Amino acid sequence: MLQKIFPFLTWLPLAKTTLKDDIIAGITGTIIVIPQAVAFAMIAGLPPIYGFYTAMVTPIVAALFGSSYHLISGPTTAISIVVYSTLIKFVNPETDLEVFVSLALVLTFLAGLFQLAMGLLRMGKLVNFVSHSVIIGFTAGAGILIAFKQLKHVFGVKVPQGSTILEILTYIGKNFSETNWHVFSVAIGTLLIAIIIKVFIKPLSRYYMLIAMVLGSFLAILIGGEAVGVETVGKIPSNLPPFQVPDFTYNNVKLLSSGAMVLALLGLIEAVAIGRAIALHTHQKIDGNREFIGQGLSNMVASFFSSYAGSGSFTRSGVNHQAGARTPMSAIFASVFLMVVLLLFADYASFLPKAAMGGIILLVGYNLIDFHHIKQVYKASGRELIVLSITLIGTLFFDLEFALLAGILTSFFFYMERTSKPNIAVLGLDKNGRLINIIRDDEAEECSNLKIVRIDGSLYFGSIEKISNYLSKLYEENKIQYVLLASDGINFIDLAAAEWLTNEINKWQKNRGGIYFSGLKLVSQDVLKKGGFLNKMGNGIFFKQKKDAINYIHQKITTPCLKKVFVECNTSSKSS
């Protein structure tokens, strides 16, 4: 019970054996988050310090109460954009920054509250409907997106803020002559150092990112640093997040509730998608409900410490995993080290070159593209490839939330299409006396008065049409008196299907012989019983075994069997 309430109790005992790896990953994550915190806060319309506050508080709470061992929460691009677009409708940060910040904290708390509520209501299972192909496509798209966003730091070209991939390529192409080759040398040099260490120096491969960034910083100094245009992250504020109660007035809550729900859903999809994407490599089981609770608590707590909304970060989570993190302690270390850096080493950290980090993030982006699984999807399923492609393209060229929703909806569409067309197999008796699909055996015979049909799929509003069309055609074009539905493959029957089924059975009972069932699961009969449909259908139409149903039906047959396939054909009233 304690582990369910405090999930960190499951991995905390491992900390002794994983301490070194988690510390290294934490240091790497601290270095990566410094420029991101500044950039994301500015995207959200907030001063840079709020990006640091979010990067300090959110990861700790999310790590303690989430389920993923490698997910790093904090400020993200998508969340920052949604925060800004939600608040700009009510207040302009340039004219009234204090009110803007106040509303941002209320928005963060409400988003966290919605996330926590969904987790406690065990709605985490919703993420199970996000297919494997959606995750692969989203991950690959995010990797490419992350890499392209770093090109301005690689080439030293002032690409306009918020540019799309096409705009980035076009701008760099038109302004290629303005490339700062000193900056380019630092970025590519750092990238090559990382690759060399990772591929050729195995004893140090786990620390390749940290070593590459340190050596890249020295390379920048040797080349000339800021004197030749190699920008650093600049001056960093040196204070910890202050405690501040958000302004929970009725008007503020009413004003921000709808935006908070959108923010909550996006944050959950993003965090769980990232957690599951990394879990493809680590084989860790992600608990959706636990992740919902972790994200919710992290945003609620963060709002009291001057932090705006956060979620899982693809870049930092990818770096965390690739840097060798073993437990969520790496996220806690990253936050603690960031506090230490801001308090003690802000001046030194400010010399970190953006080009060196750009080179490292290029490698992180590349590693997020799962070529193995993409190739597997390409070979295995055309439909899954479409799902993957739509998610990938959506991630590259549209909003991240749109990309995820497009991938999920496409996946749902194909699922509904498959389940709406259940397999209908006609069964006949082979030479060995076994019931078999007549397609598989040309010599299998059918009774002239009894049609035995096996349905492989559940009966629900989406699948009624195909089964209804089949039975209608059978009713109109055949003189078959009785139908036996072999129902072992029917897992559930919904209300719409129960209504239709009752009418269909009554029609056959009135004008023909009837429709009977064999092997229908008890759980599949729930709606029929609770809805009172069994009384309308009549008694004696459900059997456990096919042979019992066949025997019973033949006792009711009044038309001579033209083909005496079953033993029972010889005992029916008019055919003996």
C-alpha positions as CSV (number, residue, x, y, z in Angstrom):
1,M,0.0,0.0,0.0
2,L,2.8,2.4,0.9
3,Q,4.5,1.7,-2.5
4,K,1.3,2.5,-4.3
5,I,1.0,5.9,-2.5
6,F,4.7,6.6,-2.6
7,P,6.1,4.8,-5.7
8,F,9.6,6.1,-5.1
9,L,9.9,3.5,-2.3
10,T,10.2,0.8,-5.1
11,W,13.4,2.3,-6.7
12,L,14.9,4.3,-3.8
13,P,16.7,1.1,-2.4
14,L,18.5,0.8,-5.7
15,A,20.1,4.3,-5.3
16,K,23.2,2.9,-3.7
17,T,24.1,0.8,-6.7
18,T,23.0,3.3,-9.3
19,L,24.3,6.5,-7.7
20,K,27.3,7.1,-9.9
21,D,25.3,6.6,-13.2
22,D,22.5,8.8,-11.9
23,I,24.9,11.6,-10.8
24,I,26.6,11.7,-14.3
25,A,23.2,11.7,-16.0
26,G,22.0,14.5,-13.6
27,I,25.1,16.7,-14.4
28,T,24.5,16.2,-18.1
29,G,20.8,17.1,-17.7
30,T,21.7,20.2,-15.7
31,I,23.9,21.5,-18.5
32,I,21.3,20.7,-21.2
33,V,18.4,22.4,-19.3
34,I,20.1,25.8,-18.8
35,P,19.6,27.3,-22.3
36,Q,16.3,25.5,-22.7
37,A,14.9,27.0,-19.5
38,V,15.6,30.5,-20.8
39,A,14.2,29.8,-24.3
40,F,11.0,28.0,-23.2
41,A,10.2,30.7,-20.6
42,M,10.5,33.4,-23.3
43,I,8.2,31.3,-25.6
44,A,5.6,31.3,-22.7
45,G,5.9,35.1,-22.4
46,L,7.6,34.9,-19.0
47,P,11.0,36.1,-17.7
48,P,13.8,33.5,-18.0
49,I,13.9,33.0,-14.3
50,Y,10.5,31.2,-14.4
51,G,12.0,28.7,-16.8
52,F,14.6,27.8,-14.2
53,Y,12.1,27.6,-11.4
54,T,10.0,25.1,-13.5
55,A,13.2,23.1,-14.3
56,M,14.0,22.9,-10.6
57,V,10.7,22.0,-9.0
58,T,8.7,20.0,-11.6
59,P,11.2,17.2,-12.2
60,I,11.6,16.4,-8.5
61,V,7.9,15.9,-7.8
62,A,7.3,14.1,-11.2
63,A,10.2,11.8,-10.5
64,L,9.0,10.9,-7.0
65,F,5.4,10.2,-7.9
66,G,5.7,9.1,-11.6
67,S,6.4,5.6,-13.0
68,S,9.0,6.2,-15.7
69,Y,12.7,5.8,-14.6
70,H,14.0,8.1,-17.3
71,L,11.3,10.7,-18.0
72,I,12.4,14.2,-17.1
73,S,9.7,16.8,-16.6
74,G,10.0,20.5,-16.8
75,P,9.4,23.4,-19.3
76,T,8.7,22.2,-22.9
77,T,8.1,23.9,-26.2
78,A,4.6,22.7,-26.7
79,I,3.5,23.4,-23.2
80,S,5.1,26.9,-23.3
81,I,3.3,27.7,-26.5
82,V,-0.1,26.6,-25.1
83,V,0.5,28.6,-21.9
84,Y,1.2,31.8,-23.9
85,S,-1.7,31.3,-26.4
86,T,-4.1,30.7,-23.5
87,L,-3.1,33.7,-21.4
88,I,-2.6,36.2,-24.3
89,K,-6.3,36.2,-24.8
90,F,-6.7,37.9,-21.4
91,V,-3.6,39.9,-20.7
92,N,-0.5,41.1,-22.6
93,P,2.8,40.3,-20.8
94,E,4.4,43.4,-22.3
95,T,1.9,45.7,-20.7
96,D,1.0,43.9,-17.5
97,L,3.6,41.2,-16.7
98,E,2.6,40.9,-13.1
99,V,-1.0,39.8,-13.9
100,F,0.3,37.6,-16.7
101,V,2.6,35.7,-14.3
102,S,-0.2,35.5,-11.7
103,L,-2.6,33.9,-14.2
104,A,0.2,31.5,-15.4
105,L,0.5,30.1,-11.9
106,V,-3.3,29.6,-11.6
107,L,-3.3,28.0,-15.0
108,T,-0.5,25.6,-13.9
109,F,-2.3,24.6,-10.7
110,L,-5.6,23.9,-12.6
111,A,-3.9,21.9,-15.3
112,G,-2.2,19.8,-12.5
113,L,-5.5,19.4,-10.7
114,F,-7.2,18.0,-13.8
115,Q,-4.2,15.7,-14.4
116,L,-4.3,14.4,-10.8
117,A,-8.1,13.9,-11.0
118,M,-7.7,11.8,-14.2
119,G,-5.0,9.8,-12.5
120,L,-7.1,9.1,-9.4
121,L,-10.1,8.2,-11.5
122,R,-7.8,5.6,-13.2
123,M,-8.1,7.2,-16.6
124,G,-4.5,6.3,-17.4
125,K,-5.7,3.4,-19.4
126,L,-6.6,5.9,-22.1
127,V,-3.0,6.0,-23.1
128,N,-3.2,2.3,-24.0
129,F,-5.1,3.4,-27.1
130,V,-2.1,5.3,-28.3
131,S,-0.6,2.7,-30.6
132,H,3.0,1.6,-30.9
133,S,3.2,3.2,-34.4
134,V,2.0,6.6,-33.1
135,I,4.8,6.5,-30.5
136,I,7.4,5.6,-33.0
137,G,6.2,8.3,-35.5
138,F,6.0,11.0,-32.8
139,T,9.4,10.1,-31.4
140,A,11.0,10.2,-34.9
141,G,9.3,13.5,-35.7
142,A,10.4,15.0,-32.4
143,G,14.0,13.9,-33.0
144,I,14.0,15.5,-36.4
145,L,12.3,18.6,-35.1
146,I,14.8,18.9,-32.2
147,A,17.7,18.6,-34.6
148,F,16.4,21.2,-37.0
149,K,15.7,23.7,-34.2
150,Q,19.4,23.5,-33.3
151,L,20.7,24.4,-36.8
152,K,20.7,28.1,-35.9
153,H,23.3,27.3,-33.1
154,V,25.2,25.0,-35.5
155,F,25.6,27.5,-38.3
156,G,25.5,30.6,-36.2
157,V,22.7,32.1,-38.3
158,K,19.9,34.2,-36.7
159,V,16.9,32.1,-37.7
160,P,13.7,33.8,-36.7
161,Q,12.1,32.5,-33.5
162,G,9.3,30.0,-34.1
163,S,10.3,29.1,-37.6
164,T,9.0,25.8,-39.1
165,I,11.4,23.2,-40.6
166,L,10.8,24.5,-44.1
167,E,11.4,28.1,-43.0
168,I,14.6,27.1,-41.2
169,L,15.9,25.3,-44.3
170,T,14.9,28.2,-46.5
171,Y,16.4,30.8,-44.3
172,I,19.7,29.0,-43.8
173,G,19.8,28.3,-47.6
174,K,19.3,32.0,-48.4
175,N,21.7,33.2,-45.7
176,F,24.3,30.4,-46.0
177,S,27.0,33.0,-46.8
178,E,26.5,34.4,-43.3
179,T,27.5,31.1,-41.6
180,N,29.8,31.7,-38.7
181,W,32.5,29.0,-39.3
182,H,33.9,29.4,-35.8
183,V,30.5,28.5,-34.4
184,F,30.1,25.7,-37.0
185,S,33.5,24.3,-35.9
186,V,32.5,24.2,-32.3
187,A,29.2,22.5,-33.0
188,I,30.6,19.9,-35.4
189,G,33.7,19.4,-33.3
190,T,31.6,18.7,-30.2
191,L,29.4,16.3,-32.2
192,L,32.5,14.4,-33.6
193,I,34.0,14.2,-30.1
194,A,30.7,12.7,-28.8
195,I,30.6,10.2,-31.6
196,I,34.2,9.2,-31.3
197,I,33.9,8.6,-27.5
198,K,30.6,6.7,-27.9
199,V,31.8,4.4,-30.7
200,F,35.5,4.0,-30.1
201,I,36.3,4.7,-26.4
202,K,34.0,2.1,-24.7
203,P,35.1,2.7,-21.1
204,L,34.0,6.4,-21.4
205,S,31.0,5.8,-23.7
206,R,28.5,6.3,-20.9
207,Y,29.8,9.8,-20.2
208,Y,30.3,10.8,-23.9
209,M,27.8,13.7,-23.7
210,L,29.3,15.3,-20.6
211,I,32.9,14.9,-21.8
212,A,32.0,16.2,-25.3
213,M,30.3,19.4,-23.9
214,V,33.2,20.1,-21.6
215,L,35.8,19.6,-24.5
216,G,33.5,21.6,-26.8
217,S,33.6,24.5,-24.3
218,F,37.4,24.4,-24.3
219,L,37.4,24.3,-28.1
220,A,35.2,27.4,-28.2
221,I,37.7,29.2,-25.9
222,L,40.7,28.1,-28.1
223,I,38.9,29.4,-31.2
224,G,38.2,32.8,-29.6
225,G,34.9,32.5,-27.8
226,E,32.5,35.4,-28.0
227,A,35.1,37.5,-29.7
228,V,34.5,35.5,-32.9
229,G,30.8,35.2,-32.5
230,V,30.5,31.9,-30.4
231,E,27.6,32.8,-28.1
232,T,27.2,31.4,-24.6
233,V,24.0,31.0,-22.6
234,G,24.7,34.4,-21.0
235,K,24.0,35.7,-17.5
236,I,22.0,33.4,-15.3
237,P,20.0,34.5,-12.3
238,S,21.2,33.1,-8.9
239,N,18.2,32.6,-6.6
240,L,15.9,29.7,-5.7
241,P,12.1,29.5,-6.4
242,P,10.2,31.6,-3.8
243,F,7.0,30.2,-2.3
244,Q,3.9,32.1,-3.6
245,V,0.3,31.1,-3.3
246,P,-1.5,31.4,-6.7
247,D,-4.3,33.9,-7.0
248,F,-7.3,31.5,-6.7
249,T,-10.2,33.9,-7.3
250,Y,-13.4,32.6,-8.8
251,N,-13.0,34.7,-11.9
252,N,-9.5,33.5,-12.5
253,V,-10.5,29.8,-12.2
254,K,-13.6,30.3,-14.4
255,L,-11.5,32.2,-17.0
256,L,-8.7,29.6,-17.2
257,S,-10.5,26.3,-16.7
258,S,-11.0,25.4,-20.4
259,G,-7.4,26.3,-21.3
260,A,-6.2,24.3,-18.3
261,M,-8.0,21.2,-19.5
262,V,-6.3,21.5,-23.0
263,L,-3.0,22.0,-21.3
264,A,-3.6,19.0,-19.0
265,L,-4.4,16.7,-21.8
266,L,-1.5,17.8,-23.9
267,G,0.9,17.5,-21.0
268,L,-0.3,13.9,-20.2
269,I,-0.2,12.7,-23.8
270,E,3.3,14.3,-24.2
271,A,4.7,12.8,-20.9
272,V,3.2,9.3,-21.4
273,A,4.2,9.2,-25.1
274,I,7.8,10.1,-24.1
275,G,7.8,7.6,-21.2
276,R,6.6,4.8,-23.5
277,A,9.0,5.8,-26.3
278,I,12.0,5.3,-23.9
279,A,10.4,2.2,-22.5
280,L,10.7,0.6,-26.0
281,H,14.4,0.5,-25.3
282,T,14.5,-0.1,-21.6
283,H,11.6,-2.6,-21.5
284,Q,10.2,-0.8,-18.4
285,K,6.4,-1.1,-17.9
286,I,4.8,2.4,-17.7
287,D,1.8,2.9,-15.4
288,G,-0.4,5.4,-17.1
289,N,-2.4,6.2,-13.9
290,R,0.8,6.7,-11.9
291,E,2.2,9.0,-14.6
292,F,-1.0,11.0,-14.6
293,I,-0.7,11.4,-10.8
294,G,3.0,12.3,-11.0
295,Q,2.4,15.0,-13.7
296,G,-0.6,16.4,-11.8
297,L,1.2,16.7,-8.5
298,S,4.3,18.2,-10.1
299,N,2.3,21.0,-11.7
300,M,0.2,21.6,-8.6
301,V,3.2,21.8,-6.3
302,A,5.2,23.8,-8.8
303,S,2.5,26.5,-9.0
304,F,3.2,27.3,-5.4
305,F,6.9,27.8,-6.1
306,S,6.6,30.4,-8.9
307,S,6.8,27.7,-11.7
308,Y,4.7,27.5,-14.8
309,A,3.3,24.4,-16.4
310,G,5.6,21.6,-17.3
311,S,5.5,18.1,-18.8
312,G,7.9,15.4,-20.1
313,S,10.7,16.7,-22.2
314,F,11.8,14.8,-25.3
315,T,15.3,16.3,-25.3
316,R,16.1,16.1,-21.7
317,S,14.5,12.6,-21.3
318,G,16.5,11.4,-24.3
319,V,19.7,12.9,-23.0
320,N,19.0,11.4,-19.5
321,H,18.5,7.9,-20.9
322,Q,21.5,8.1,-23.3
323,A,23.7,9.5,-20.5
324,G,23.2,6.3,-18.5
325,A,20.5,7.2,-16.0
326,R,19.3,4.2,-14.0
327,T,16.6,5.5,-11.7
328,P,14.5,8.7,-11.2
329,M,17.3,10.0,-8.9
330,S,18.9,11.3,-12.0
331,A,16.1,13.8,-12.4
332,I,16.4,14.8,-8.8
333,F,20.1,15.2,-9.1
334,A,19.6,17.4,-12.2
335,S,17.3,19.7,-10.3
336,V,19.6,19.9,-7.3
337,F,22.6,20.5,-9.4
338,L,20.7,23.3,-11.2
339,M,20.0,24.9,-7.9
340,V,23.7,24.6,-7.0
341,V,24.8,26.0,-10.3
342,L,22.5,29.0,-10.0
343,L,23.6,29.7,-6.4
344,L,27.4,29.1,-6.7
345,F,28.5,28.7,-10.3
346,A,26.1,30.9,-12.3
347,D,29.0,32.9,-13.6
348,Y,30.9,29.8,-14.8
349,A,27.9,28.1,-16.3
350,S,27.1,31.3,-18.3
351,F,30.2,30.5,-20.5
352,L,28.7,27.3,-21.9
353,P,28.6,27.7,-25.7
354,K,25.2,27.3,-27.4
355,A,27.0,25.8,-30.4
356,A,28.5,22.9,-28.2
357,M,25.0,22.1,-26.9
358,G,23.6,22.4,-30.4
359,G,26.0,19.7,-31.6
360,I,25.1,17.4,-28.8
361,I,21.4,17.8,-29.3
362,L,21.8,17.0,-33.0
363,L,23.0,13.6,-31.9
364,V,20.2,13.2,-29.4
365,G,17.7,14.0,-32.1
366,Y,19.2,11.4,-34.4
367,N,19.1,8.8,-31.6
368,L,15.4,9.4,-31.1
369,I,14.7,8.0,-34.6
370,D,14.1,4.3,-34.1
371,F,15.2,3.0,-37.5
372,H,14.8,-0.7,-36.5
373,H,11.1,-0.3,-35.5
374,I,10.3,2.0,-38.5
375,K,11.7,-0.7,-40.8
376,Q,9.7,-3.3,-39.0
377,V,6.4,-1.3,-39.4
378,Y,7.2,-0.8,-43.1
379,K,7.5,-4.5,-43.7
380,A,4.7,-5.7,-41.4
381,S,1.7,-3.5,-42.0
382,G,0.6,-0.9,-44.5
383,R,-2.0,0.5,-42.1
384,E,0.5,0.9,-39.3
385,L,2.9,2.6,-41.7
386,I,0.1,5.2,-42.6
387,V,-0.4,5.8,-38.8
388,L,3.3,6.3,-38.3
389,S,3.6,8.5,-41.3
390,I,0.7,10.8,-40.4
391,T,2.1,11.2,-36.9
392,L,5.6,11.8,-38.2
393,I,4.5,14.4,-40.7
394,G,2.1,16.1,-38.3
395,T,5.0,16.4,-35.7
396,L,7.2,18.0,-38.3
397,F,4.8,20.5,-39.9
398,F,1.9,21.0,-37.4
399,D,1.4,21.4,-33.7
400,L,2.5,18.6,-31.5
401,E,-1.0,18.1,-30.0
402,F,-2.4,17.9,-33.5
403,A,0.2,15.4,-34.6
404,L,-0.6,13.1,-31.6
405,L,-4.4,13.4,-32.1
406,A,-4.1,12.8,-35.8
407,G,-2.1,9.7,-35.2
408,I,-4.4,8.4,-32.5
409,L,-7.5,9.1,-34.6
410,T,-6.0,7.4,-37.6
411,S,-5.1,4.4,-35.5
412,F,-8.7,4.4,-34.1
413,F,-10.1,4.6,-37.6
414,F,-8.2,1.5,-38.7
415,Y,-9.1,-0.3,-35.5
416,M,-12.8,0.4,-36.0
417,E,-12.6,-0.6,-39.6
418,R,-11.1,-3.9,-38.7
419,T,-13.5,-4.6,-35.9
420,S,-16.5,-3.4,-37.9
421,K,-15.9,-6.2,-40.4
422,P,-15.9,-9.4,-38.3
423,N,-15.1,-12.6,-40.1
424,I,-18.1,-14.7,-40.9
425,A,-17.3,-18.4,-41.6
426,V,-19.8,-21.0,-42.8
427,L,-19.2,-24.3,-41.2
428,G,-19.8,-27.8,-42.7
429,L,-19.1,-31.4,-41.7
430,D,-15.9,-32.9,-43.2
431,K,-15.3,-36.7,-43.8
432,N,-13.9,-37.1,-40.3
433,G,-17.1,-35.7,-38.7
434,R,-15.6,-32.4,-37.7
435,L,-17.2,-29.0,-38.2
436,I,-14.8,-26.9,-40.4
437,N,-14.9,-23.7,-42.5
438,I,-16.2,-24.8,-45.9
439,I,-13.6,-22.6,-47.6
440,R,-10.9,-24.8,-46.2
441,D,-12.5,-28.1,-47.4
442,D,-14.4,-28.3,-50.7
443,E,-15.9,-31.7,-49.6
444,A,-17.4,-30.4,-46.4
445,E,-21.2,-30.7,-46.4
446,E,-24.0,-28.5,-45.0
447,C,-27.4,-29.5,-43.8
448,S,-30.2,-28.2,-46.2
449,N,-32.3,-26.9,-43.3
450,L,-29.6,-25.6,-40.9
451,K,-26.9,-23.0,-41.6
452,I,-24.0,-23.0,-39.1
453,V,-22.2,-19.7,-39.0
454,R,-19.1,-18.8,-36.9
455,I,-18.7,-15.1,-36.1
456,D,-15.1,-14.0,-35.2
457,G,-15.6,-10.6,-33.6
458,S,-17.8,-8.8,-31.1
459,L,-21.3,-7.5,-31.8
460,Y,-21.4,-3.7,-31.4
461,F,-22.8,-0.7,-33.2
462,G,-19.9,-0.7,-35.7
463,S,-20.1,-4.4,-36.7
464,I,-23.9,-4.8,-36.9
465,E,-24.1,-3.7,-40.6
466,K,-22.0,-6.6,-42.0
467,I,-23.7,-9.3,-39.9
468,S,-27.1,-7.8,-40.6
469,N,-26.4,-7.8,-44.3
470,Y,-25.3,-11.4,-44.2
471,L,-28.4,-12.6,-42.4
472,S,-30.7,-10.5,-44.5
473,K,-29.2,-12.0,-47.7
474,L,-29.5,-15.5,-46.2
475,Y,-33.1,-14.8,-45.3
476,E,-34.1,-13.5,-48.8
477,E,-32.1,-15.7,-51.1
478,N,-32.3,-19.0,-49.2
479,K,-34.9,-21.3,-47.8
480,I,-32.8,-22.1,-44.8
481,Q,-35.1,-22.5,-41.8
482,Y,-32.6,-22.4,-38.9
483,V,-29.3,-20.6,-38.2
484,L,-26.9,-21.6,-35.6
485,L,-24.4,-18.9,-34.6
486,A,-21.1,-20.5,-33.3
487,S,-20.4,-17.7,-30.8
488,D,-17.1,-18.6,-29.2
489,G,-15.4,-15.6,-30.9
490,I,-17.9,-13.0,-29.6
491,N,-16.4,-11.2,-26.7
492,F,-19.1,-8.7,-26.0
493,I,-22.5,-7.5,-27.3
494,D,-23.4,-3.8,-26.8
495,L,-26.9,-2.2,-26.5
496,A,-27.3,-1.4,-30.2
497,A,-26.3,-4.9,-31.2
498,A,-28.7,-6.4,-28.6
499,E,-31.6,-4.4,-29.9
500,W,-30.9,-5.4,-33.5
501,L,-30.3,-9.1,-32.5
502,T,-33.6,-9.3,-30.7
503,N,-35.5,-7.9,-33.8
504,E,-33.6,-10.3,-36.1
505,I,-34.3,-13.3,-33.9
506,N,-38.0,-12.5,-33.6
507,K,-38.2,-12.1,-37.4
508,W,-36.7,-15.6,-38.0
509,Q,-38.9,-17.1,-35.2
510,K,-42.1,-15.6,-36.8
511,N,-41.4,-16.4,-40.5
512,R,-38.8,-19.2,-40.4
513,G,-37.4,-21.6,-37.8
514,G,-35.2,-19.4,-35.7
515,I,-31.7,-18.3,-34.7
516,Y,-29.7,-20.2,-32.0
517,F,-26.4,-19.7,-30.3
518,S,-23.7,-22.1,-29.1
519,G,-20.7,-21.2,-26.9
520,L,-21.7,-17.6,-26.2
521,K,-19.7,-16.4,-23.2
522,L,-21.6,-15.5,-20.1
523,V,-19.9,-12.0,-20.1
524,S,-21.3,-11.5,-23.6
525,Q,-24.8,-12.1,-22.3
526,D,-24.6,-9.4,-19.7
527,V,-26.3,-6.7,-21.8
528,L,-28.9,-9.2,-23.0
529,K,-29.8,-10.2,-19.4
530,K,-29.7,-6.7,-17.9
531,G,-31.5,-5.1,-20.7
532,G,-34.4,-7.6,-20.7
533,F,-33.6,-8.8,-24.2
534,L,-33.5,-12.5,-23.3
535,N,-37.2,-12.4,-22.4
536,K,-38.0,-11.0,-25.8
537,M,-35.8,-13.6,-27.6
538,G,-37.5,-16.5,-25.9
539,N,-36.1,-19.5,-24.0
540,G,-34.0,-22.4,-25.3
541,I,-31.9,-20.6,-27.9
542,F,-28.5,-20.7,-26.0
543,F,-26.4,-23.8,-25.9
544,K,-22.9,-24.5,-24.5
545,Q,-22.0,-27.1,-27.2
546,K,-22.7,-27.1,-30.9
547,K,-23.7,-30.7,-30.9
548,D,-26.4,-30.0,-28.3
549,A,-27.7,-27.2,-30.3
550,I,-27.7,-29.3,-33.5
551,N,-29.6,-32.1,-31.8
552,Y,-32.2,-29.7,-30.4
553,I,-32.7,-27.9,-33.7
554,H,-33.2,-31.1,-35.6
555,Q,-35.9,-32.1,-33.3
556,K,-37.8,-29.0,-34.3
557,I,-37.2,-29.3,-38.1
558,T,-40.5,-29.9,-40.0
559,T,-39.1,-29.8,-43.5
560,P,-37.3,-32.9,-44.8
561,C,-33.5,-32.7,-44.9
562,L,-32.5,-32.8,-48.6
563,K,-28.9,-33.5,-47.4
564,K,-28.7,-35.8,-44.5
565,V,-25.3,-34.5,-43.2
566,F,-25.7,-34.9,-39.5
567,V,-26.8,-38.1,-37.6
568,E,-29.7,-36.0,-36.3
569,C,-31.0,-35.5,-39.9
570,N,-32.2,-39.1,-39.7
571,T,-34.2,-38.5,-36.6
572,S,-36.0,-35.3,-37.6
573,S,-39.8,-35.7,-37.8
574,K,-40.3,-35.5,-41.5
575,S,-37.0,-36.8,-42.9
576,S,-36.7,-40.2,-41.3
